[in-house]
Amino acid sequence: MPGEFSEERIIEGDLSEEEAKAYFEELQSSDELLCFNGINGATGAYGVPPMSGEELLSVIKGEPQPENLGELEQKRAPGAFPIKPPNDATRLDQAGWAAILSARSDPAIQEALGELLRLRQEQAGERFKIYEGAAGYRPGETKDEFFQRHKVGGGPADPEQMPYYVLIVGSPEEIPYDFQYQLDVMRGVGRIHFDALDDYASYARSVKLAETGQVKLPRRAGFFGVANPDDKATQLSSKYLISPLPRKLREQQPFVRWVEEGDVRRKLELEWQFESFLAEQATKAQLARLIGGDQTPALLFTASHGMEFPLDDPRQLPHQGALLCQDWPGPNQWRGSIEQDFYFAGDDVASDANLLGLIAFHFACFGAGTPRLDQFAKQAHKEERETIAPHNFIGGLPKRLLSRGALAVIGHVERAWGYSFLSPGVGAQTGTFESALLQLFRGDPVGWTTENLNLRYADLASSLTTILEELDYDPDYINPYDLAQKWTEHNDSRSYVVIGDPAVRIPFALPDETPEERPDLGTISVPSGVPPVVEAQAAVPSSEMPMDAESFAVAFGLREQFDDLTGSIKKFTDQLATALRDAAADIMTMEVKTYAVDDLEAVAQGDRERARLRALTRIEFDGDIEVYVPGKRGEVSDDLRQMHLEMVREAQANRAEFLGAMAGMATNLLKSLK
């Protein structure tokens, strides 16, 4: 780094405009190489080779402007707010909660998530929605097309049209990352996808336990920062990101949280304990103690290289995004393939690990997932982006954390661009992390806290677009190193996603509560597993492919009419299903009563007080039968007894016939919706 300006002043953004200009000119004259995060596990080299500012400039010029630039500019406007007032984003009954499934999602997944869906329906009330079946996500659909189909307006979220919190249920191959990015601009969005139904059910149980007061964790956070030898990227992130964060947060304690108790608001002052594990302490063994071991905190923040593997490497799907620890000797002392002894992957999480209530934040390349196509800027000499994975997928580590009780993982899809910590103004980037963590420590939902990252991305995307447009006319409009700083900050903030339900919060003990050990998750088993994602098969020629109702409507320009029709059918079937469910509930317990009367005419006129109950039979749905008759002999004649038994038999036959009719009706309805 050029010596005219101190590193501390540069990192803290303590340079005037003239000094910053001189600094970037000095960088350019020295032709200093820029180092990026990410280590190739097959070669041991950097995933993106170090390059000069001039070399990076040629790459950045190939970057297209965001598809949703208009919405991003609207978001950064003065006074803009992501949710329509006066709705409170921290209350589900006002902000709402929704799940979006693929139109062809396996119904068993929704059944496995039953505990979570019932909990959110109770919390969100009328602002609870599930987009499934014909209303679910359709292949190739953009966010705008999805909104148009469901008559949802753009701009700040209106929970009456579509809830603010949205959980995408499905792989990024079924529902792409791009859809998630676009939806996340004005909403709190998360995603879950597992390889087995058991994991869906386990995650649903974890959220229910945490949200119903059964988890009360100590207010303790862990900060894990790697600084590998001879590795500029991790040394900078350790020194200027993860090291100062706990110090800056301590200075703001106690954190204030307001709790509503009826019509009264009570002020709570929260003190948190922060533990840092930096450089030599940031080993794989230490990380194992923080992830399922005896030091598992309520929140874990890590900064390290994320592992990346070539397309044909068998380690890519299970280990992409794994956290490279201090055990790696660094680029000068290690050559060749990176051993798993150096990094922490999903299969390093112990089988009996209990992470219940944990929220993790990973600053690492591919820490949340990987896209099929390289999102690193399309260079001018390349026609298409490079294929880097067989399909879009969620990282093995975050999936494993959620299956063992963690509530959410915040991380990157694609690369993390650590060079942003080298430049003037990086203090604002650190401040973004600081603000997000502060909200988590106060007890806000994770999808609301990441709004800090969304706001920064909106601001940087708009300004970067303007700069790139100017460069088309004036090649000297900006110094390459100045542009590199702005571009890497932009990329850092763009690629964050939430893996998990965006409405979850850290379930910490309040000041007047005693922290407790994490309760046992137990074993949850459901009948069968979810089939893994497979590569797309060759398309069937249109002449051989049967056309269903939806395809027919699209082919003849009747998509809108089809959507209205399917919406009406769904509304009708929902109402009918409710009526059938209520009717079935009425016959779950069947009672047959037999009365004796002296004045039949009086009873016929409505005077039922003259009727004397002489026999009662109660039949439960599971076959249990209770019979009640008078205790004195002679009070029930043989004729009366026989008549009562006949009525019982007839009632049983009627119930069996009714249930058969219900089953037939349900089958026909399902056929009509295909």
C-alpha positions as CSV (number, residue, x, y, z in Angstrom):
1,M,0.0,0.0,0.0
2,P,1.4,3.4,-0.9
3,G,3.1,5.1,2.1
4,E,2.0,8.7,1.8
5,F,-1.2,8.1,3.7
6,S,-1.5,6.0,6.9
7,E,-3.5,2.8,6.6
8,E,-5.7,3.8,9.5
9,R,-6.8,7.1,7.9
10,I,-7.5,5.3,4.6
11,I,-9.6,2.5,6.2
12,E,-11.6,4.9,8.4
13,G,-12.3,7.1,5.4
14,D,-10.5,10.0,7.1
15,L,-9.3,11.6,3.9
16,S,-10.5,14.8,2.3
17,E,-11.7,14.7,-1.3
18,E,-8.3,16.0,-2.6
19,E,-6.4,13.5,-0.4
20,A,-8.6,10.7,-1.6
21,K,-7.9,11.7,-5.2
22,A,-4.1,11.8,-4.5
23,Y,-4.3,8.4,-2.8
24,F,-5.9,6.7,-5.8
25,E,-3.4,8.3,-8.2
26,E,-0.6,7.0,-6.0
27,L,-2.2,3.5,-6.1
28,Q,-2.4,3.7,-9.9
29,S,1.2,4.8,-10.4
30,S,2.4,2.0,-8.1
31,D,0.3,-0.5,-10.1
32,E,-0.6,-2.2,-6.8
33,L,-2.4,-5.6,-7.2
34,L,-5.8,-5.9,-5.7
35,C,-6.5,-9.2,-3.8
36,F,-10.0,-10.7,-3.5
37,N,-11.6,-13.2,-1.3
38,G,-12.0,-16.9,-2.2
39,I,-9.6,-19.8,-2.5
40,N,-9.8,-22.5,-5.2
41,G,-9.8,-25.8,-3.3
42,A,-8.4,-27.8,-6.2
43,T,-5.4,-25.6,-6.9
44,G,-4.8,-23.7,-3.6
45,A,-4.6,-20.4,-5.6
46,Y,-7.0,-17.4,-5.3
47,G,-10.3,-17.9,-7.0
48,V,-9.9,-14.5,-8.7
49,P,-6.3,-13.9,-9.4
50,P,-4.9,-10.6,-8.0
51,M,-5.0,-7.8,-10.6
52,S,-4.2,-4.2,-11.1
53,G,-6.8,-1.4,-11.1
54,E,-6.5,-1.1,-14.9
55,E,-7.1,-4.8,-15.4
56,L,-10.2,-4.7,-13.1
57,L,-11.5,-1.7,-15.0
58,S,-11.7,-3.7,-18.2
59,V,-13.8,-6.3,-16.4
60,I,-16.1,-3.8,-14.7
61,K,-17.0,-2.1,-18.0
62,G,-18.7,-5.3,-19.0
63,E,-21.1,-5.1,-16.0
64,P,-24.7,-4.6,-17.1
65,Q,-27.0,-2.2,-15.1
66,P,-29.4,-3.9,-12.7
67,E,-32.7,-5.0,-14.2
68,N,-34.6,-3.4,-11.3
69,L,-32.7,-0.1,-11.3
70,G,-35.9,2.0,-11.1
71,E,-37.0,0.3,-7.9
72,L,-33.5,0.6,-6.4
73,E,-33.5,4.4,-7.2
74,Q,-37.0,4.6,-5.6
75,K,-35.7,2.9,-2.5
76,R,-32.8,5.4,-2.0
77,A,-35.1,8.4,-2.4
78,P,-35.2,10.7,0.7
79,G,-37.8,9.5,3.2
80,A,-38.3,6.2,1.4
81,F,-39.5,3.3,3.5
82,P,-39.7,-0.4,2.4
83,I,-43.1,-1.0,4.0
84,K,-46.3,1.1,3.7
85,P,-47.0,3.2,6.8
86,P,-48.3,2.9,9.4
87,N,-47.4,-0.9,9.4
88,D,-44.8,-1.9,11.9
89,A,-42.3,-4.3,10.3
90,T,-41.5,-5.9,13.6
91,R,-45.1,-7.2,14.1
92,L,-46.3,-10.0,11.9
93,D,-50.0,-9.1,12.4
94,Q,-49.2,-5.8,10.6
95,A,-46.3,-6.7,8.3
96,G,-47.7,-10.1,7.3
97,W,-46.0,-13.4,6.4
98,A,-46.1,-15.5,3.2
99,A,-44.6,-18.6,1.8
100,I,-43.9,-19.0,-1.9
101,L,-43.6,-22.5,-3.3
102,S,-43.0,-23.7,-6.8
103,A,-46.2,-24.4,-8.8
104,R,-45.0,-28.0,-9.0
105,S,-43.8,-28.3,-5.4
106,D,-44.2,-31.7,-3.7
107,P,-47.3,-31.4,-1.3
108,A,-45.3,-33.4,1.2
109,I,-43.0,-30.5,1.8
110,Q,-45.9,-28.2,2.9
111,E,-47.1,-31.0,5.2
112,A,-43.6,-31.3,6.7
113,L,-43.6,-27.6,7.5
114,G,-47.0,-27.8,9.2
115,E,-45.8,-26.6,12.6
116,L,-44.2,-23.5,11.1
117,L,-47.1,-22.6,8.8
118,R,-49.7,-22.9,11.6
119,L,-47.5,-20.8,13.9
120,R,-47.2,-18.0,11.3
121,Q,-50.9,-18.1,10.5
122,E,-51.7,-17.6,14.1
123,Q,-49.2,-14.7,14.4
124,A,-50.0,-13.0,11.1
125,G,-53.8,-13.5,11.1
126,E,-55.5,-12.2,8.0
127,R,-52.1,-11.2,6.6
128,F,-50.9,-14.8,6.2
129,K,-50.7,-16.2,2.7
130,I,-49.4,-19.3,0.9
131,Y,-48.6,-19.1,-2.8
132,E,-48.8,-22.7,-4.0
133,G,-50.1,-24.7,-6.9
134,A,-51.5,-22.5,-9.7
135,A,-50.7,-19.4,-7.4
136,G,-47.1,-20.6,-6.8
137,Y,-44.0,-19.6,-8.7
138,R,-43.9,-20.6,-12.3
139,P,-40.7,-21.5,-14.2
140,G,-38.9,-18.5,-15.7
141,E,-41.2,-16.0,-14.0
142,T,-39.7,-12.6,-13.0
143,K,-40.7,-10.7,-9.9
144,D,-42.7,-8.2,-12.0
145,E,-44.5,-11.0,-13.8
146,F,-45.3,-12.7,-10.4
147,F,-46.6,-9.3,-9.1
148,Q,-48.7,-8.7,-12.1
149,R,-50.3,-12.1,-11.9
150,H,-51.2,-11.6,-8.2
151,K,-52.2,-7.9,-8.7
152,V,-49.4,-6.6,-6.4
153,G,-48.1,-3.1,-6.9
154,G,-44.5,-2.1,-7.0
155,G,-42.7,0.2,-4.5
156,P,-43.0,-0.1,-0.7
157,A,-44.6,-3.3,0.5
158,D,-48.3,-3.1,1.1
159,P,-49.1,-6.1,3.4
160,E,-52.7,-6.0,2.3
161,Q,-51.6,-7.0,-1.2
162,M,-48.7,-9.1,-0.3
163,P,-47.0,-9.6,3.1
164,Y,-43.7,-8.0,3.9
165,Y,-42.0,-11.2,5.1
166,V,-41.7,-13.9,2.4
167,L,-40.2,-17.3,2.8
168,I,-39.3,-19.0,-0.5
169,V,-39.6,-22.8,-0.1
170,G,-37.6,-24.5,-2.8
171,S,-34.2,-24.8,-4.4
172,P,-32.7,-21.9,-6.3
173,E,-33.0,-24.1,-9.4
174,E,-36.8,-24.2,-8.9
175,I,-37.1,-20.5,-7.8
176,P,-34.0,-18.6,-9.0
177,Y,-31.8,-16.4,-6.9
178,D,-32.6,-13.5,-9.3
179,F,-36.2,-13.7,-8.2
180,Q,-35.1,-13.6,-4.6
181,Y,-32.8,-10.6,-5.2
182,Q,-35.6,-8.6,-6.9
183,L,-38.2,-9.5,-4.3
184,D,-35.8,-8.6,-1.5
185,V,-35.5,-5.0,-2.5
186,M,-38.8,-4.0,-0.9
187,R,-39.4,-7.0,1.3
188,G,-37.8,-9.2,3.9
189,V,-37.1,-12.4,2.1
190,G,-35.6,-15.8,3.1
191,R,-35.3,-19.2,1.6
192,I,-35.2,-22.8,2.8
193,H,-34.4,-26.0,0.8
194,F,-33.5,-29.4,2.2
195,D,-32.7,-32.8,0.7
196,A,-35.0,-34.7,3.1
197,L,-38.5,-34.1,4.5
198,D,-37.2,-34.8,8.0
199,D,-35.1,-31.6,7.7
200,Y,-38.1,-29.5,6.8
201,A,-40.0,-30.8,9.8
202,S,-37.0,-30.4,12.1
203,Y,-36.6,-26.8,11.0
204,A,-40.3,-26.1,11.5
205,R,-40.0,-27.5,15.0
206,S,-36.9,-25.3,15.7
207,V,-38.7,-22.1,14.8
208,K,-41.8,-23.1,16.8
209,L,-39.7,-23.8,19.9
210,A,-37.8,-20.5,19.5
211,E,-40.9,-18.4,18.9
212,T,-43.1,-19.8,21.7
213,G,-40.7,-18.9,24.5
214,Q,-39.2,-22.4,24.9
215,V,-35.7,-21.2,24.1
216,K,-34.0,-18.5,26.3
217,L,-30.4,-18.2,25.2
218,P,-27.7,-16.2,27.1
219,R,-27.1,-12.8,25.4
220,R,-23.7,-13.9,24.0
221,A,-22.2,-13.3,20.5
222,G,-19.1,-14.8,19.0
223,F,-16.8,-13.1,16.4
224,F,-14.5,-15.4,14.4
225,G,-11.9,-13.8,12.1
226,V,-9.2,-15.5,10.1
227,A,-6.0,-13.8,9.2
228,N,-3.9,-16.3,7.2
229,P,-0.2,-15.7,6.8
230,D,0.8,-13.7,3.6
231,D,-2.9,-13.3,2.8
232,K,-3.9,-9.7,2.4
233,A,-7.6,-10.3,2.0
234,T,-8.2,-12.1,5.4
235,Q,-5.7,-9.9,7.2
236,L,-7.7,-6.8,6.2
237,S,-11.1,-8.3,7.0
238,S,-9.8,-9.4,10.4
239,K,-8.2,-6.1,11.3
240,Y,-10.8,-3.7,9.8
241,L,-14.1,-5.6,9.9
242,I,-14.4,-8.2,12.5
243,S,-12.0,-6.8,15.1
244,P,-13.6,-3.4,15.5
245,L,-17.2,-4.6,15.3
246,P,-17.4,-5.8,18.9
247,R,-15.7,-2.7,20.2
248,K,-18.1,-0.4,18.4
249,L,-21.1,-2.4,19.6
250,R,-19.9,-2.3,23.2
251,E,-19.7,1.5,23.0
252,Q,-23.5,1.6,22.3
253,Q,-24.6,-0.6,25.1
254,P,-27.1,-1.0,26.7
255,F,-29.3,-1.7,23.7
256,V,-32.8,-0.5,24.1
257,R,-35.8,-2.7,23.3
258,W,-39.4,-1.7,23.8
259,V,-41.8,-4.5,24.8
260,E,-45.6,-4.1,24.5
261,E,-47.6,-5.6,27.3
262,G,-51.2,-4.9,26.5
263,D,-51.6,-1.1,26.2
264,V,-48.3,-0.5,28.0
265,R,-44.9,-0.2,26.4
266,R,-42.0,-1.2,28.7
267,K,-38.4,-0.2,28.1
268,L,-35.7,-2.9,28.4
269,E,-32.0,-2.3,28.5
270,L,-30.0,-5.2,27.1
271,E,-26.3,-5.9,27.8
272,W,-24.6,-8.4,25.5
273,Q,-21.3,-10.3,26.0
274,F,-19.0,-10.4,23.0
275,E,-16.2,-12.9,22.5
276,S,-13.6,-12.6,19.7
277,F,-11.5,-15.4,18.2
278,L,-9.1,-13.7,15.8
279,A,-6.0,-14.8,13.8
280,E,-4.2,-17.6,15.7
281,Q,-7.4,-18.3,17.7
282,A,-9.5,-18.8,14.6
283,T,-8.8,-22.5,14.1
284,K,-11.1,-25.2,12.8
285,A,-11.2,-26.8,16.3
286,Q,-12.3,-23.5,17.8
287,L,-15.0,-23.0,15.1
288,A,-16.3,-26.5,16.0
289,R,-16.7,-25.4,19.6
290,L,-18.7,-22.4,18.3
291,I,-20.9,-24.4,16.0
292,G,-22.5,-27.1,18.2
293,G,-19.8,-27.3,20.8
294,D,-19.7,-26.0,24.4
295,Q,-19.2,-22.3,23.2
296,T,-22.2,-22.1,20.8
297,P,-23.4,-18.5,21.1
298,A,-26.8,-16.9,20.2
299,L,-25.2,-15.1,17.2
300,L,-22.0,-16.0,15.3
301,F,-20.3,-13.7,12.9
302,T,-17.4,-15.1,10.8
303,A,-15.0,-13.5,8.3
304,S,-12.8,-15.8,6.2
305,H,-12.1,-17.1,2.7
306,G,-15.0,-19.2,1.4
307,M,-13.9,-22.4,-0.4
308,E,-14.7,-22.7,-4.1
309,F,-14.3,-25.7,-6.3
310,P,-14.2,-26.3,-10.1
311,L,-17.3,-27.5,-11.9
312,D,-16.1,-31.1,-12.2
313,D,-14.8,-31.4,-8.6
314,P,-16.9,-33.8,-6.5
315,R,-16.4,-31.5,-3.5
316,Q,-18.3,-28.6,-5.1
317,L,-21.9,-29.4,-4.0
318,P,-21.1,-30.4,-0.4
319,H,-18.2,-28.1,0.3
320,Q,-18.6,-24.9,-1.8
321,G,-18.6,-21.9,0.6
322,A,-17.0,-23.9,3.5
323,L,-15.1,-21.6,5.9
324,L,-11.3,-21.7,5.4
325,C,-9.8,-21.4,8.9
326,Q,-6.4,-20.3,10.4
327,D,-5.1,-23.8,9.9
328,W,-4.3,-23.0,6.3
329,P,-0.6,-21.8,6.1
330,G,-1.3,-19.2,3.5
331,P,-0.6,-18.8,-0.3
332,N,3.2,-18.7,0.0
333,Q,3.5,-21.8,2.2
334,W,0.9,-24.1,0.7
335,R,0.6,-25.3,-2.9
336,G,-1.9,-27.6,-4.4
337,S,-5.3,-29.0,-3.3
338,I,-6.7,-27.6,0.0
339,E,-7.2,-30.4,2.6
340,Q,-10.5,-30.5,4.6
341,D,-8.4,-30.3,7.8
342,F,-8.1,-26.6,6.8
343,Y,-11.7,-25.7,6.3
344,F,-15.1,-26.2,8.1
345,A,-17.9,-27.7,6.0
346,G,-21.4,-28.9,6.6
347,D,-20.3,-32.4,7.2
348,D,-18.0,-31.1,10.0
349,V,-21.1,-30.2,12.1
350,A,-21.5,-33.0,14.6
351,S,-24.5,-35.3,14.2
352,D,-25.6,-34.5,17.8
353,A,-24.9,-30.7,17.5
354,N,-27.7,-28.6,19.0
355,L,-27.7,-25.1,17.4
356,L,-31.3,-24.3,18.5
357,G,-31.9,-20.5,18.2
358,L,-28.5,-19.7,16.5
359,I,-28.3,-17.0,13.8
360,A,-25.1,-17.0,11.8
361,F,-23.6,-14.3,9.6
362,H,-20.8,-15.4,7.3
363,F,-18.6,-12.9,5.3
364,A,-17.1,-15.5,2.9
365,C,-17.4,-16.3,-0.8
366,F,-20.3,-18.6,-1.6
367,G,-21.1,-18.6,2.2
368,A,-24.9,-18.9,1.4
369,G,-25.0,-20.5,-2.0
370,T,-23.7,-20.7,-5.6
371,P,-25.3,-19.7,-8.9
372,R,-24.9,-21.8,-12.0
373,L,-23.4,-18.9,-14.0
374,D,-20.5,-16.8,-12.8
375,Q,-21.9,-13.4,-11.7
376,F,-18.4,-11.8,-11.9
377,A,-18.7,-9.2,-14.6
378,K,-19.1,-10.4,-18.2
379,Q,-15.9,-9.2,-19.8
380,A,-16.1,-7.5,-23.2
381,H,-14.5,-10.5,-25.0
382,K,-16.9,-13.0,-23.6
383,E,-20.3,-13.6,-25.2
384,E,-21.8,-15.4,-22.2
385,R,-21.1,-15.8,-18.5
386,E,-19.1,-18.8,-17.5
387,T,-20.9,-21.9,-16.1
388,I,-19.3,-22.5,-12.7
389,A,-21.8,-25.1,-11.2
390,P,-24.2,-27.8,-12.6
391,H,-27.1,-25.8,-11.2
392,N,-28.0,-23.1,-8.6
393,F,-27.7,-24.5,-5.1
394,I,-27.7,-23.6,-1.4
395,G,-24.4,-24.2,0.4
396,G,-24.0,-27.4,2.4
397,L,-23.0,-25.6,5.6
398,P,-26.0,-23.3,5.9
399,K,-28.4,-26.2,5.1
400,R,-26.7,-28.3,7.8
401,L,-26.8,-25.5,10.4
402,L,-30.6,-25.1,9.8
403,S,-31.2,-28.9,10.0
404,R,-29.5,-28.9,13.5
405,G,-31.6,-26.0,15.0
406,A,-30.1,-22.8,13.6
407,L,-32.8,-20.3,12.7
408,A,-31.1,-18.4,9.9
409,V,-27.8,-17.9,8.1
410,I,-26.9,-14.6,6.4
411,G,-24.3,-14.9,3.7
412,H,-23.2,-14.4,0.1
413,V,-24.4,-16.0,-3.1
414,E,-21.3,-15.7,-5.2
415,R,-18.2,-13.9,-4.1
416,A,-17.5,-11.6,-1.1
417,W,-15.4,-8.7,-2.2
418,G,-13.1,-7.8,0.7
419,Y,-11.2,-5.1,-1.2
420,S,-13.8,-2.6,-0.1
421,F,-12.0,-2.5,3.2
422,L,-8.9,-1.0,1.6
423,S,-10.5,2.3,0.5
424,P,-11.7,5.6,1.8
425,G,-15.3,5.4,2.9
426,V,-15.1,1.8,4.0
427,G,-16.3,3.0,7.5
428,A,-19.8,3.2,6.0
429,Q,-19.6,-0.4,5.0
430,T,-18.6,-1.4,8.5
431,G,-21.3,0.7,9.8
432,T,-23.8,-1.3,7.7
433,F,-22.8,-4.5,9.5
434,E,-22.9,-2.7,12.8
435,S,-26.5,-1.4,12.2
436,A,-27.7,-4.9,11.2
437,L,-26.1,-6.6,14.3
438,L,-27.5,-3.9,16.6
439,Q,-31.0,-4.6,15.4
440,L,-30.5,-8.4,15.9
441,F,-29.3,-7.8,19.5
442,R,-32.5,-5.7,20.1
443,G,-34.6,-8.6,19.0
444,D,-35.8,-7.5,15.5
445,P,-36.6,-10.1,12.8
446,V,-33.6,-11.0,10.7
447,G,-35.4,-10.0,7.5
448,W,-35.8,-6.5,8.8
449,T,-32.2,-6.2,10.0
450,T,-30.9,-7.0,6.5
451,E,-32.7,-3.9,5.2
452,N,-29.5,-2.1,6.1
453,L,-27.6,-4.1,3.4
454,N,-30.5,-3.5,0.9
455,L,-30.4,0.2,1.5
456,R,-26.6,0.3,0.9
457,Y,-26.9,-1.8,-2.2
458,A,-29.6,0.5,-3.6
459,D,-27.4,3.5,-3.0
460,L,-24.3,2.0,-4.5
461,A,-26.1,0.4,-7.5
462,S,-27.6,3.8,-8.5
463,S,-24.3,5.7,-8.2
464,L,-22.2,2.9,-9.9
465,T,-24.7,2.9,-12.9
466,T,-24.1,6.6,-13.4
467,I,-20.3,6.2,-13.3
468,L,-20.4,3.4,-15.9
469,E,-22.5,5.4,-18.2
470,E,-20.1,8.3,-18.0
471,L,-17.2,6.1,-18.7
472,D,-18.7,5.3,-22.1
473,Y,-18.1,9.0,-23.0
474,D,-15.1,9.9,-20.9
475,P,-12.5,7.1,-20.2
476,D,-10.8,9.2,-17.7
477,Y,-13.9,10.1,-15.7
478,I,-12.8,8.1,-12.6
479,N,-9.5,6.6,-11.4
480,P,-9.5,2.8,-11.9
481,Y,-8.7,2.2,-8.2
482,D,-11.5,4.6,-7.1
483,L,-13.9,2.7,-9.3
484,A,-12.6,-0.6,-8.0
485,Q,-13.4,0.5,-4.5
486,K,-17.0,1.5,-5.4
487,W,-17.6,-1.6,-7.5
488,T,-16.4,-4.0,-4.8
489,E,-18.5,-2.3,-2.1
490,H,-21.5,-2.6,-4.5
491,N,-20.9,-6.3,-5.0
492,D,-20.4,-6.9,-1.3
493,S,-23.8,-5.5,-0.5
494,R,-25.6,-7.0,-3.5
495,S,-25.2,-10.7,-3.0
496,Y,-26.4,-11.1,0.6
497,V,-29.3,-13.5,1.2
498,V,-31.1,-15.0,4.2
499,I,-31.2,-18.8,4.3
500,G,-34.1,-19.4,6.7
501,D,-37.4,-17.8,7.7
502,P,-36.9,-14.0,7.5
503,A,-39.3,-13.4,10.4
504,V,-37.1,-15.3,13.0
505,R,-35.4,-13.5,15.9
506,I,-32.7,-14.4,18.3
507,P,-34.5,-16.1,21.2
508,F,-32.4,-14.6,24.0
509,A,-33.4,-14.3,27.7
510,L,-34.7,-10.9,28.8
511,P,-33.1,-9.1,31.8
512,D,-35.7,-10.5,34.2
513,E,-35.4,-14.1,32.8
514,T,-32.9,-16.8,33.5
515,P,-31.0,-18.1,30.5
516,E,-31.5,-21.8,30.0
517,E,-29.8,-24.7,28.2
518,R,-31.0,-25.3,24.6
519,P,-33.8,-27.9,24.8
520,D,-33.4,-31.2,23.1
521,L,-34.5,-31.0,19.4
522,G,-35.7,-34.6,19.6
523,T,-36.1,-36.8,16.5
524,I,-38.6,-36.0,13.8
525,S,-39.3,-38.5,11.1
526,V,-41.6,-38.2,8.1
527,P,-42.4,-40.9,5.6
528,S,-40.1,-40.2,2.7
529,G,-37.3,-37.9,1.5
530,V,-37.4,-35.1,-1.0
531,P,-35.8,-36.1,-4.3
532,P,-32.6,-34.2,-5.0
533,V,-32.3,-31.5,-7.7
534,V,-31.4,-33.1,-11.0
535,E,-30.1,-31.5,-14.2
536,A,-32.8,-30.6,-16.8
537,Q,-33.6,-33.3,-19.3
538,A,-33.8,-32.7,-23.0
539,A,-37.0,-31.0,-24.1
540,V,-39.7,-33.2,-25.6
541,P,-40.7,-32.0,-29.2
542,S,-43.9,-30.0,-29.1
543,S,-45.7,-32.4,-31.4
544,E,-45.2,-35.2,-28.8
545,M,-45.9,-33.2,-25.7
546,P,-49.5,-33.3,-24.4
547,M,-50.9,-29.8,-23.8
548,D,-52.4,-29.2,-20.4
549,A,-55.0,-26.5,-19.6
550,E,-52.4,-23.8,-18.7
551,S,-50.3,-24.4,-21.8
552,F,-53.4,-24.3,-24.0
553,A,-54.4,-20.9,-22.5
554,V,-50.9,-19.5,-23.0
555,A,-50.7,-20.8,-26.6
556,F,-54.0,-19.0,-27.5
557,G,-53.3,-15.8,-25.6
558,L,-55.7,-16.6,-22.7
559,R,-53.3,-16.5,-19.8
560,E,-55.2,-13.7,-18.0
561,Q,-58.5,-15.5,-18.4
562,F,-56.9,-18.7,-17.2
563,D,-55.4,-17.0,-14.2
564,D,-58.8,-15.5,-13.3
565,L,-60.5,-18.9,-13.8
566,T,-57.9,-20.8,-11.7
567,G,-58.2,-18.1,-9.0
568,S,-62.0,-18.5,-8.9
569,I,-61.7,-22.3,-8.8
570,K,-59.2,-22.1,-6.0
571,K,-61.4,-19.8,-4.1
572,F,-64.4,-22.1,-4.6
573,T,-62.4,-25.2,-3.6
574,D,-61.0,-23.5,-0.5
575,Q,-64.5,-22.6,0.6
576,L,-65.8,-26.0,-0.1
577,A,-62.9,-27.6,1.7
578,T,-63.6,-25.5,4.7
579,A,-67.3,-26.6,4.6
580,L,-66.3,-30.3,4.2
581,R,-63.8,-30.0,7.1
582,D,-66.5,-28.4,9.3
583,A,-68.9,-31.1,8.4
584,A,-66.4,-33.8,9.0
585,A,-65.7,-32.3,12.4
586,D,-69.4,-32.5,13.3
587,I,-69.4,-36.3,12.8
588,M,-66.1,-37.0,14.5
589,T,-68.1,-37.9,17.6
590,M,-71.5,-39.3,16.8
591,E,-74.3,-39.5,19.4
592,V,-77.6,-41.4,19.2
593,K,-80.3,-40.5,21.8
594,T,-83.6,-42.3,22.4
595,Y,-86.4,-40.6,24.4
596,A,-89.7,-41.8,25.9
597,V,-92.7,-39.4,26.1
598,D,-96.1,-39.5,27.7
599,D,-97.6,-36.6,25.6
600,L,-96.4,-37.0,22.1
601,E,-98.4,-34.0,20.8
602,A,-96.9,-31.6,23.3
603,V,-93.4,-32.6,22.3
604,A,-94.3,-32.2,18.6
605,Q,-95.3,-28.6,19.4
606,G,-91.8,-27.9,20.9
607,D,-92.3,-28.8,24.5
608,R,-89.2,-31.1,24.7
609,E,-89.0,-30.8,28.5
610,R,-91.6,-33.6,28.7
611,A,-89.3,-36.0,26.8
612,R,-87.3,-38.4,29.0
613,L,-83.9,-39.6,27.8
614,R,-83.8,-43.4,28.0
615,A,-80.7,-44.4,26.1
616,L,-77.5,-42.7,24.8
617,T,-74.8,-44.1,22.6
618,R,-71.6,-42.1,21.8
619,I,-69.4,-43.4,19.0
620,E,-65.9,-41.8,18.5
621,F,-64.3,-41.7,15.1
622,D,-61.6,-44.2,16.1
623,G,-64.3,-46.8,17.0
624,D,-64.6,-46.3,20.7
625,I,-68.3,-46.7,21.9
626,E,-69.9,-45.5,25.1
627,V,-73.5,-46.7,26.0
628,Y,-75.6,-45.1,28.7
629,V,-79.0,-46.5,30.0
630,P,-81.0,-46.0,33.2
631,G,-79.7,-47.9,36.2
632,K,-83.0,-49.2,37.4
633,R,-84.4,-52.4,36.0
634,G,-87.5,-52.2,33.9
635,E,-87.1,-48.5,32.8
636,V,-86.0,-49.6,29.3
637,S,-88.3,-52.1,27.5
638,D,-87.1,-54.6,25.1
639,D,-88.8,-52.8,22.2
640,L,-87.2,-49.5,23.2
641,R,-83.8,-51.2,23.4
642,Q,-84.2,-52.8,20.0
643,M,-85.3,-49.5,18.4
644,H,-82.2,-47.8,19.9
645,L,-79.9,-50.4,18.5
646,E,-81.4,-50.1,15.0
647,M,-80.9,-46.3,15.1
648,V,-77.2,-46.8,16.1
649,R,-76.6,-49.1,13.1
650,E,-78.3,-46.7,10.8
651,A,-76.3,-43.7,12.1
652,Q,-73.1,-45.7,11.6
653,A,-74.0,-46.6,8.0
654,N,-74.9,-42.9,7.2
655,R,-71.6,-41.7,8.5
656,A,-69.7,-44.2,6.4
657,E,-71.7,-43.2,3.3
658,F,-71.0,-39.5,4.0
659,L,-67.3,-40.0,4.4
660,G,-67.2,-42.0,1.2
661,A,-69.0,-39.2,-0.6
662,M,-66.5,-36.7,0.8
663,A,-63.5,-38.7,-0.5
664,G,-65.1,-39.0,-3.9
665,M,-65.7,-35.3,-4.1
666,A,-62.2,-34.4,-3.1
667,T,-60.8,-36.8,-5.8
668,N,-62.9,-35.1,-8.4
669,L,-61.9,-31.7,-7.3
670,L,-58.2,-32.6,-7.6
671,K,-58.8,-33.9,-11.1
672,S,-60.5,-30.7,-12.1
673,L,-57.6,-28.6,-11.1
674,K,-55.0,-30.6,-13.1
